[in-house]
């Protein structure tokens, strides 16, 4: 592996770890009822998951984000967050069948 690939691999692993950290932090804040902070962490994790094209992580984060938005009483945001995981997973099933 050349130096460029090494640096890129390290960068990707750091992004994946950051994604997991934001997701876990969002779950913790959701569990203790700190919905505003949970939403912020989950949105950051979602952004990273989208950038890395990690569809399963994206669906999980959107699900948890929907729950946090519900707890935060942001009913407009819930519609988008809760419907997206289903679309993402359905799209993945279609891609898998075609491949």
C-alpha positions, 0 to 999 in steps of 0.5 A: 500500500502506498503512502497516499492509500494509507493516508486515505484509509486512516482518514476514512477510519477516522470518519467512521469512528466519528460517525459512531461517536456521534450516533452513540452520543445521540443515543445517550442524550436521547435516553436521558431526555436531552433531545436537543443535544441528541438531534445535534449529534445525530445530524452530525452523524447523519452527515458523515454517514451520507458522505461515506455512503454508509446506507445502513448507518444512515438508516439507523441514524435517521430512525434514531433522529426521528425518535429524538425529533419526536421527543423534542416535539419537532413534528415537521422534521419527523416525517422526513427522518422516519420515511427516509430509512425505509426508502434507503433500505428499499433502495439497497434491496433493489441495488442488491437484486440488480447486482 
